[in-house]
């Protein structure tokens, strides 16, 4: 499938945004030799090159499911300081300071 050969039927367009309620309007009939030809969207090509093609092969050949442990580090840190003061009915002030730190690892 990474080379554009689809042995299963592929839904190209549907009438609803979610698979639970959608019916397929345009189906690409899958055969062992069906190859997608024509221009490929540049964004889709970058996704294939930099993300999808770097994933390992599916763990289960029948369902094409992939069980793959991925690194996930969530060291989120946030500080919020708010000072609110009323000097009179007509004059008040407040100050808010917020610092977010979300380190990421690749």
N, CA, C and O atoms as CSV, one atom per row, in Angstrom:
chain,resi,resn,atom,element,x,y,z
A,1,UNK,N,N,0.821,-1.185,0.000
A,1,UNK,CA,C,0.000,0.000,0.000
A,1,UNK,C,C,0.868,1.252,0.000
A,1,UNK,O,O,0.419,2.303,-0.457
A,2,UNK,N,N,2.098,1.168,0.501
A,2,UNK,CA,C,2.993,2.327,0.502
A,2,UNK,C,C,3.439,2.715,-0.898
A,2,UNK,O,O,3.852,3.852,-1.124
A,3,UNK,N,N,3.360,1.783,-1.839
A,3,UNK,CA,C,3.703,2.073,-3.225
A,3,UNK,C,C,2.469,2.402,-4.061
A,3,UNK,O,O,2.591,2.580,-5.272
A,4,UNK,N,N,1.285,2.487,-3.454
A,4,UNK,CA,C,0.065,2.812,-4.180
A,4,UNK,C,C,-0.669,1.593,-4.703
A,4,UNK,O,O,-1.550,1.743,-5.550
A,5,UNK,N,N,-0.350,0.400,-4.242
A,5,UNK,CA,C,-1.034,-0.826,-4.643
A,5,UNK,C,C,-1.950,-1.222,-3.495
A,5,UNK,O,O,-1.480,-1.497,-2.392
A,6,UNK,N,N,-3.265,-1.253,-3.749
A,6,UNK,CA,C,-4.253,-1.478,-2.700
A,6,UNK,C,C,-4.977,-2.792,-2.942
A,6,UNK,O,O,-5.759,-2.887,-3.887
A,7,UNK,N,N,-4.740,-3.823,-2.107
A,7,UNK,CA,C,-5.419,-5.106,-2.263
A,7,UNK,C,C,-6.828,-5.123,-1.683
A,7,UNK,O,O,-7.537,-6.122,-1.808
A,8,UNK,N,N,-7.239,-4.029,-1.052
A,8,UNK,CA,C,-8.577,-3.950,-0.449
A,8,UNK,C,C,-9.310,-2.748,-1.029
A,8,UNK,O,O,-8.685,-1.854,-1.599
A,9,UNK,N,N,-10.640,-2.722,-0.885
A,9,UNK,CA,C,-11.419,-1.580,-1.351
A,9,UNK,C,C,-11.108,-0.359,-0.495
A,9,UNK,O,O,-10.980,-0.461,0.725
A,10,UNK,N,N,-10.988,0.805,-1.150
A,10,UNK,CA,C,-10.685,2.051,-0.465
A,10,UNK,C,C,-11.817,3.032,-0.729
A,10,UNK,O,O,-12.188,3.258,-1.881
A,11,UNK,N,N,-12.370,3.618,0.333
A,11,UNK,CA,C,-13.408,4.642,0.192
A,11,UNK,C,C,-12.723,5.970,-0.107
A,11,UNK,O,O,-11.970,6.488,0.717
A,12,UNK,N,N,-12.991,6.516,-1.292
A,12,UNK,CA,C,-12.340,7.760,-1.711
A,12,UNK,C,C,-13.124,8.976,-1.246
A,12,UNK,O,O,-12.524,9.987,-0.881
A,13,UNK,N,N,-14.460,8.903,-1.249
A,13,UNK,CA,C,-15.275,10.009,-0.738
A,13,UNK,C,C,-16.511,9.433,-0.057
A,13,UNK,O,O,-17.071,8.420,-0.477
A,14,UNK,N,N,-16.917,10.126,1.022
A,14,UNK,CA,C,-18.073,9.676,1.804
A,14,UNK,C,C,-19.023,10.834,2.017
A,14,UNK,O,O,-18.678,11.986,1.753
A,15,UNK,N,N,-20.219,10.531,2.494
A,15,UNK,CA,C,-21.224,11.564,2.691
A,15,UNK,C,C,-21.299,12.081,4.121
A,15,UNK,O,O,-22.175,12.891,4.424
A,16,UNK,N,N,-20.416,11.645,5.008
A,16,UNK,CA,C,-20.406,12.102,6.402
A,16,UNK,C,C,-18.969,12.146,6.894
A,16,UNK,O,O,-18.117,11.419,6.385
A,17,UNK,N,N,-18.689,13.002,7.891
A,17,UNK,CA,C,-17.319,13.134,8.361
A,17,UNK,C,C,-16.800,11.979,9.209
A,17,UNK,O,O,-15.586,11.835,9.354
A,18,UNK,N,N,-17.678,11.151,9.773
A,18,UNK,CA,C,-17.218,10.050,10.616
A,18,UNK,C,C,-17.583,8.719,9.979
A,18,UNK,O,O,-18.585,8.607,9.273
A,19,UNK,N,N,-16.768,7.728,10.233
A,19,UNK,CA,C,-17.004,6.407,9.653
A,19,UNK,C,C,-18.256,5.742,10.219
A,19,UNK,O,O,-18.847,4.889,9.558
A,20,UNK,N,N,-18.667,6.113,11.418
A,20,UNK,CA,C,-19.824,5.471,12.039
A,20,UNK,C,C,-21.127,5.791,11.308
A,20,UNK,O,O,-22.035,4.961,11.269
A,21,UNK,N,N,-21.224,6.979,10.735
A,21,UNK,CA,C,-22.466,7.389,10.084
A,21,UNK,C,C,-22.329,7.528,8.573
A,21,UNK,O,O,-23.301,7.873,7.902
A,22,UNK,N,N,-21.159,7.271,8.029
A,22,UNK,CA,C,-20.906,7.537,6.611
A,22,UNK,C,C,-21.251,6.350,5.725
A,22,UNK,O,O,-21.151,5.191,6.126
A,23,UNK,N,N,-21.657,6.678,4.518
A,23,UNK,CA,C,-21.742,5.682,3.454
A,23,UNK,C,C,-20.812,6.154,2.353
A,23,UNK,O,O,-20.717,7.347,2.066
A,24,UNK,N,N,-20.139,5.217,1.754
A,24,UNK,CA,C,-19.125,5.541,0.766
A,24,UNK,C,C,-19.784,5.910,-0.564
A,24,UNK,O,O,-20.636,5.174,-1.062
A,25,UNK,N,N,-19.393,7.043,-1.137
A,25,UNK,CA,C,-19.945,7.496,-2.407
A,25,UNK,C,C,-19.081,7.060,-3.590
A,25,UNK,O,O,-19.593,6.833,-4.686
A,26,UNK,N,N,-17.788,6.947,-3.369
A,26,UNK,CA,C,-16.859,6.603,-4.440
A,26,UNK,C,C,-15.866,5.580,-3.897
A,26,UNK,O,O,-15.093,5.889,-2.990
A,27,UNK,N,N,-15.879,4.385,-4.434
A,27,UNK,CA,C,-15.034,3.295,-3.949
A,27,UNK,C,C,-14.004,2.944,-5.013
A,27,UNK,O,O,-14.335,2.759,-6.185
A,28,UNK,N,N,-12.750,2.856,-4.581
A,28,UNK,CA,C,-11.697,2.356,-5.447
A,28,UNK,C,C,-11.625,0.853,-5.215
A,28,UNK,O,O,-11.238,0.405,-4.136
A,29,UNK,N,N,-11.993,0.083,-6.218
A,29,UNK,CA,C,-12.012,-1.370,-6.078
A,29,UNK,C,C,-10.581,-1.881,-5.945
A,29,UNK,O,O,-9.744,-1.665,-6.822
A,30,UNK,N,N,-10.322,-2.553,-4.845
A,30,UNK,CA,C,-8.981,-3.050,-4.599
A,30,UNK,C,C,-8.710,-4.355,-5.325
A,30,UNK,O,O,-9.523,-5.279,-5.314
A,31,UNK,N,N,-7.569,-4.403,-5.943
A,31,UNK,CA,C,-7.075,-5.608,-6.601
A,31,UNK,C,C,-5.573,-5.644,-6.375
A,31,UNK,O,O,-4.973,-4.604,-6.101
A,32,UNK,N,N,-4.964,-6.781,-6.480
A,32,UNK,CA,C,-3.517,-6.841,-6.237
A,32,UNK,C,C,-2.701,-5.954,-7.170
A,32,UNK,O,O,-1.544,-5.661,-6.868
A,33,UNK,N,N,-3.264,-5.519,-8.290
A,33,UNK,CA,C,-2.470,-4.727,-9.228
A,33,UNK,C,C,-2.980,-3.304,-9.409
A,33,UNK,O,O,-2.510,-2.603,-10.305
A,34,UNK,N,N,-3.941,-2.847,-8.575
A,34,UNK,CA,C,-4.445,-1.482,-8.718
A,34,UNK,C,C,-3.384,-0.503,-8.230
A,34,UNK,O,O,-2.902,-0.597,-7.102
A,35,UNK,N,N,-3.032,0.435,-9.100
A,35,UNK,CA,C,-2.026,1.431,-8.761
A,35,UNK,C,C,-2.643,2.809,-8.934
A,35,UNK,O,O,-3.274,3.089,-9.953
A,36,UNK,N,N,-2.462,3.670,-7.937
A,36,UNK,CA,C,-2.947,5.046,-8.033
A,36,UNK,C,C,-1.993,5.812,-8.939
A,36,UNK,O,O,-0.787,5.858,-8.695
A,37,UNK,N,N,-2.546,6.410,-9.985
A,37,UNK,CA,C,-1.727,7.175,-10.918
A,37,UNK,C,C,-2.205,8.611,-10.937
A,37,UNK,O,O,-3.320,8.908,-10.509
A,38,UNK,N,N,-1.377,9.483,-11.424
A,38,UNK,CA,C,-1.736,10.885,-11.534
A,38,UNK,C,C,-0.973,11.710,-10.525
A,38,UNK,O,O,-0.184,11.181,-9.743
A,39,UNK,N,N,-1.215,13.022,-10.547
A,39,UNK,CA,C,-0.483,13.900,-9.621
A,39,UNK,C,C,-0.909,13.668,-8.178
A,39,UNK,O,O,-2.090,13.473,-7.890
A,40,UNK,N,N,0.052,13.690,-7.290
A,40,UNK,CA,C,-0.204,13.522,-5.861
A,40,UNK,C,C,-0.066,14.880,-5.194
A,40,UNK,O,O,0.857,15.639,-5.490
A,41,UNK,N,N,-0.980,15.175,-4.302
A,41,UNK,CA,C,-0.925,16.426,-3.550
A,41,UNK,C,C,0.433,16.522,-2.859
A,41,UNK,O,O,0.847,15.558,-2.216
A,42,UNK,N,N,1.150,17.659,-2.967
A,42,UNK,CA,C,2.478,17.782,-2.350
A,42,UNK,C,C,2.470,17.591,-0.836
A,42,UNK,O,O,3.424,17.049,-0.276
A,43,UNK,N,N,1.408,18.028,-0.174
A,43,UNK,CA,C,1.329,17.843,1.280
A,43,UNK,C,C,1.167,16.364,1.612
A,43,UNK,O,O,1.780,15.869,2.558
A,44,UNK,N,N,0.340,15.654,0.836
A,44,UNK,CA,C,0.170,14.218,1.046
A,44,UNK,C,C,1.472,13.486,0.772
A,44,UNK,O,O,1.799,12.530,1.475
A,45,UNK,N,N,2.219,13.911,-0.229
A,45,UNK,CA,C,3.503,13.277,-0.543
A,45,UNK,C,C,4.498,13.473,0.589
A,45,UNK,O,O,5.243,12.550,0.919
A,46,UNK,N,N,4.526,14.657,1.189
A,46,UNK,CA,C,5.415,14.895,2.326
A,46,UNK,C,C,5.011,14.041,3.524
A,46,UNK,O,O,5.875,13.527,4.234
A,47,UNK,N,N,3.704,13.883,3.758
A,47,UNK,CA,C,3.234,13.020,4.846
A,47,UNK,C,C,3.703,11.593,4.622
A,47,UNK,O,O,4.183,10.941,5.550
A,48,UNK,N,N,3.565,11.105,3.394
A,48,UNK,CA,C,4.027,9.748,3.093
A,48,UNK,C,C,5.522,9.612,3.299
A,48,UNK,O,O,5.975,8.632,3.890
A,49,UNK,N,N,6.295,10.571,2.824
A,49,UNK,CA,C,7.758,10.488,2.896
A,49,UNK,C,C,8.289,10.600,4.316
A,49,UNK,O,O,9.155,9.823,4.718
A,50,UNK,N,N,7.777,11.559,5.076
A,50,UNK,CA,C,8.388,11.877,6.366
A,50,UNK,C,C,7.731,11.198,7.563
A,50,UNK,O,O,8.344,11.123,8.627
A,51,UNK,N,N,6.507,10.705,7.422
A,51,UNK,CA,C,5.820,10.086,8.560
A,51,UNK,C,C,5.430,8.647,8.261
A,51,UNK,O,O,5.929,7.723,8.904
A,52,UNK,N,N,4.552,8.451,7.302
A,52,UNK,CA,C,3.974,7.122,7.077
A,52,UNK,C,C,5.019,6.088,6.652
A,52,UNK,O,O,4.987,4.958,7.141
A,53,UNK,N,N,5.923,6.437,5.773
A,53,UNK,CA,C,6.920,5.469,5.303
A,53,UNK,C,C,7.963,5.126,6.363
A,53,UNK,O,O,8.699,4.153,6.200
A,54,UNK,N,N,8.042,5.897,7.438
A,54,UNK,CA,C,8.998,5.593,8.509
A,54,UNK,C,C,8.405,4.694,9.588
A,54,UNK,O,O,9.119,4.253,10.488
A,55,UNK,N,N,7.097,4.417,9.504
A,55,UNK,CA,C,6.475,3.495,10.459
A,55,UNK,C,C,6.828,2.060,10.091
A,55,UNK,O,O,7.041,1.765,8.915
A,56,UNK,N,N,6.895,1.168,11.062
A,56,UNK,CA,C,7.145,-0.233,10.735
A,56,UNK,C,C,5.937,-0.858,10.040
A,56,UNK,O,O,4.847,-0.287,10.018
A,57,UNK,N,N,6.153,-2.023,9.483
A,57,UNK,CA,C,5.062,-2.749,8.825
A,57,UNK,C,C,4.013,-3.141,9.864
A,57,UNK,O,O,4.339,-3.259,11.044
A,58,UNK,N,N,2.764,-3.343,9.452
A,58,UNK,CA,C,1.710,-3.715,10.405
A,58,UNK,C,C,2.045,-4.999,11.168
A,58,UNK,O,O,2.662,-5.915,10.625
A,59,UNK,N,N,1.629,-5.047,12.426
A,59,UNK,CA,C,1.877,-6.220,13.261
A,59,UNK,C,C,0.982,-7.389,12.862
A,59,UNK,O,O,1.386,-8.547,12.965
A,60,UNK,N,N,-0.233,-7.084,12.407
A,60,UNK,CA,C,-1.195,-8.103,12.019
A,60,UNK,C,C,-1.507,-7.927,10.535
A,60,UNK,O,O,-2.121,-6.934,10.144
A,61,UNK,N,N,-1.091,-8.874,9.714
A,61,UNK,CA,C,-1.278,-8.761,8.273
A,61,UNK,C,C,-2.747,-8.858,7.866
A,61,UNK,O,O,-3.139,-8.311,6.835
A,62,UNK,N,N,-3.554,-9.540,8.657
A,62,UNK,CA,C,-4.966,-9.708,8.314
A,62,UNK,C,C,-5.757,-8.397,8.486
A,62,UNK,O,O,-6.495,-7.995,7.586
A,63,UNK,N,N,-5.603,-7.750,9.620
A,63,UNK,CA,C,-6.353,-6.518,9.887
A,63,UNK,C,C,-5.553,-5.267,9.567
A,63,UNK,O,O,-6.093,-4.161,9.604
A,64,UNK,N,N,-4.284,-5.423,9.257
A,64,UNK,CA,C,-3.367,-4.314,8.986
A,64,UNK,C,C,-3.235,-3.374,10.188
A,64,UNK,O,O,-3.018,-2.173,10.023
A,65,UNK,N,N,-3.368,-3.926,11.394
A,65,UNK,CA,C,-3.223,-3.151,12.624
A,65,UNK,C,C,-1.755,-3.052,12.990
A,65,UNK,O,O,-0.970,-3.958,12.710
A,66,UNK,N,N,-1.396,-1.955,13.612
A,66,UNK,CA,C,-0.016,-1.723,14.024
A,66,UNK,C,C,0.020,-1.484,15.523
A,66,UNK,O,O,-0.585,-0.537,16.024
A,67,UNK,N,N,0.723,-2.338,16.225
A,67,UNK,CA,C,0.979,-2.144,17.650
A,67,UNK,C,C,2.435,-1.733,17.769
A,67,UNK,O,O,3.337,-2.555,17.609
A,68,UNK,N,N,2.659,-0.460,18.051
A,68,UNK,CA,C,4.010,0.087,18.042
A,68,UNK,C,C,4.158,1.071,19.189
A,68,UNK,O,O,3.470,2.092,19.211
A,69,UNK,N,N,5.044,0.788,20.149
A,69,UNK,CA,C,5.224,1.741,21.243
A,69,UNK,C,C,5.950,2.990,20.746
A,69,UNK,O,O,6.967,2.896,20.059
A,70,UNK,N,N,5.426,4.141,21.093
A,70,UNK,CA,C,6.038,5.405,20.686
A,70,UNK,C,C,6.389,6.214,21.931
A,70,UNK,O,O,5.728,6.106,22.964
A,71,UNK,N,N,7.419,7.008,21.818
A,71,UNK,CA,C,7.871,7.853,22.915
A,71,UNK,C,C,6.877,8.978,23.146
A,71,UNK,O,O,6.495,9.677,22.207
A,72,UNK,N,N,6.463,9.152,24.380
A,72,UNK,CA,C,5.569,10.241,24.735
A,72,UNK,C,C,6.017,10.790,26.077
A,72,UNK,O,O,5.903,10.115,27.100
A,73,UNK,N,N,6.522,12.002,26.074
A,73,UNK,CA,C,6.959,12.660,27.291
A,73,UNK,C,C,6.055,13.859,27.520
A,73,UNK,O,O,5.938,14.726,26.653
A,74,UNK,N,N,5.426,13.914,28.665
A,74,UNK,CA,C,4.528,15.022,28.982
A,74,UNK,C,C,4.962,15.653,30.299
A,74,UNK,O,O,4.382,15.377,31.349
A,75,UNK,N,N,5.970,16.487,30.238
A,75,UNK,CA,C,6.435,17.227,31.411
A,75,UNK,C,C,5.916,18.649,31.327
A,75,UNK,O,O,6.670,19.594,31.095
A,76,UNK,N,N,4.610,18.782,31.522
A,76,UNK,CA,C,3.968,20.086,31.400
A,76,UNK,C,C,4.128,20.855,32.696
A,76,UNK,O,O,3.953,20.311,33.786
A,77,UNK,N,N,4.463,22.128,32.560
A,77,UNK,CA,C,4.628,22.974,33.731
A,77,UNK,C,C,3.959,24.319,33.435
A,77,UNK,O,O,4.161,24.894,32.365
A,78,UNK,N,N,3.173,24.810,34.377
A,78,UNK,CA,C,2.489,26.082,34.187
A,78,UNK,C,C,2.399,26.810,35.514
A,78,UNK,O,O,2.021,26.230,36.532
A,79,UNK,N,N,2.752,28.092,35.490
A,79,UNK,CA,C,2.581,28.952,36.660
A,79,UNK,C,C,1.713,30.130,36.263
A,79,UNK,O,O,1.912,30.743,35.214
A,80,UNK,N,N,0.747,30.436,37.116
A,80,UNK,CA,C,-0.131,31.579,36.893
A,80,UNK,C,C,-0.158,32.406,38.173
A,80,UNK,O,O,-0.369,31.881,39.266
A,81,UNK,N,N,0.058,33.700,38.017
A,81,UNK,CA,C,-0.008,34.629,39.132
A,81,UNK,C,C,-0.990,35.728,38.739
A,81,UNK,O,O,-0.832,36.356,37.692
A,82,UNK,N,N,-1.996,35.962,39.569
A,82,UNK,CA,C,-2.962,37.006,39.295
A,82,UNK,C,C,-3.147,37.850,40.543
A,82,UNK,O,O,-3.437,37.345,41.627
A,83,UNK,N,N,-2.974,39.142,40.358
A,83,UNK,CA,C,-3.182,40.104,41.438
A,83,UNK,C,C,-4.342,40.998,41.017
A,83,UNK,O,O,-4.311,41.602,39.945
A,84,UNK,N,N,-5.348,41.076,41.853
A,84,UNK,CA,C,-6.555,41.833,41.549
A,84,UNK,C,C,-6.876,42.694,42.760
A,84,UNK,O,O,-6.999,42.191,43.877
A,85,UNK,N,N,-7.010,43.987,42.531
A,85,UNK,CA,C,-7.269,44.887,43.660
A,85,UNK,C,C,-8.208,46.008,43.225
A,85,UNK,O,O,-8.060,46.560,42.134
A,86,UNK,N,N,-9.178,46.343,44.083
A,86,UNK,CA,C,-10.081,47.472,43.857
A,86,UNK,C,C,-9.739,48.567,44.852
A,86,UNK,O,O,-9.766,48.354,46.064
A,87,UNK,N,N,-9.418,49.742,44.323
A,87,UNK,CA,C,-9.106,50.873,45.183
A,87,UNK,C,C,-10.369,51.647,45.552
A,87,UNK,O,O,-10.471,52.204,46.645
A,88,UNK,N,N,-11.330,51.675,44.626
A,88,UNK,CA,C,-12.621,52.322,44.876
A,88,UNK,C,C,-13.633,51.704,43.921
A,88,UNK,O,O,-13.309,50.769,43.188
A,89,UNK,N,N,-14.865,52.225,43.928
A,89,UNK,CA,C,-15.876,51.703,43.008
A,89,UNK,C,C,-15.536,52.005,41.551
A,89,UNK,O,O,-15.969,51.286,40.651
A,90,UNK,N,N,-14.781,53.043,41.320
A,90,UNK,CA,C,-14.457,53.456,39.952
A,90,UNK,C,C,-13.046,53.077,39.514
A,90,UNK,O,O,-12.733,53.175,38.328
A,91,UNK,N,N,-12.208,52.658,40.414
A,91,UNK,CA,C,-10.813,52.424,40.048
A,91,UNK,C,C,-10.347,51.079,40.615
A,91,UNK,O,O,-10.344,50.846,41.824
A,92,UNK,N,N,-9.956,50.215,39.689
A,92,UNK,CA,C,-9.423,48.908,40.095
A,92,UNK,C,C,-8.337,48.507,39.098
A,92,UNK,O,O,-8.202,49.094,38.024
A,93,UNK,N,N,-7.596,47.526,39.474
A,93,UNK,CA,C,-6.534,47.060,38.589
A,93,UNK,C,C,-6.293,45.581,38.835
A,93,UNK,O,O,-6.640,45.033,39.881
A,94,UNK,N,N,-5.683,44.951,37.830
A,94,UNK,CA,C,-5.260,43.571,38.013
A,94,UNK,C,C,-4.042,43.318,37.137
A,94,UNK,O,O,-3.809,44.002,36.140
A,95,UNK,N,N,-3.294,42.338,37.531
A,95,UNK,CA,C,-2.109,41.935,36.785
A,95,UNK,C,C,-2.121,40.413,36.715
A,95,UNK,O,O,-2.390,39.732,37.705
A,96,UNK,N,N,-1.826,39.896,35.529
A,96,UNK,CA,C,-1.785,38.438,35.361
A,96,UNK,C,C,-0.490,38.072,34.662
A,96,UNK,O,O,-0.144,38.618,33.615
A,97,UNK,N,N,0.215,37.129,35.274
A,97,UNK,CA,C,1.451,36.599,34.693
A,97,UNK,C,C,1.262,35.097,34.513
A,97,UNK,O,O,0.821,34.402,35.428
A,98,UNK,N,N,1.599,34.606,33.324
A,98,UNK,CA,C,1.455,33.180,33.044
A,98,UNK,C,C,2.698,32.692,32.323
A,98,UNK,O,O,3.179,33.321,31.380
A,99,UNK,N,N,3.205,31.562,32.785
A,99,UNK,CA,C,4.369,30.963,32.147
A,99,UNK,C,C,4.073,29.502,31.883
A,99,UNK,O,O,3.774,28.741,32.803
A,100,UNK,N,N,4.157,29.115,30.622
A,100,UNK,CA,C,3.959,27.718,30.220
A,100,UNK,C,C,5.274,27.168,29.713
A,100,UNK,O,O,6.001,27.826,28.969
A,101,UNK,N,N,5.557,25.967,30.125
A,101,UNK,CA,C,6.761,25.309,29.653
A,101,UNK,C,C,6.371,23.894,29.259
A,101,UNK,O,O,5.992,23.087,30.107
A,102,UNK,N,N,6.465,23.596,27.962
A,102,UNK,CA,C,6.131,22.270,27.464
A,102,UNK,C,C,7.333,21.745,26.677
A,102,UNK,O,O,7.442,21.995,25.477
A,103,UNK,N,N,8.221,21.032,27.334
A,103,UNK,CA,C,9.365,20.496,26.598
A,103,UNK,C,C,8.943,19.316,25.722
A,103,UNK,O,O,8.088,18.518,26.107
A,104,UNK,N,N,9.537,19.220,24.572
A,104,UNK,CA,C,9.233,18.103,23.671
A,104,UNK,C,C,10.521,17.376,23.333
A,104,UNK,O,O,11.597,17.967,23.249
A,105,UNK,N,N,10.374,16.087,23.143
A,105,UNK,CA,C,11.499,15.255,22.731
A,105,UNK,C,C,11.098,14.526,21.476
A,105,UNK,O,O,9.967,14.056,21.354
A,106,UNK,N,N,12.025,14.432,20.539
A,106,UNK,CA,C,11.748,13.707,19.298
A,106,UNK,C,C,12.624,12.488,19.187
A,106,UNK,O,O,12.534,11.750,18.206
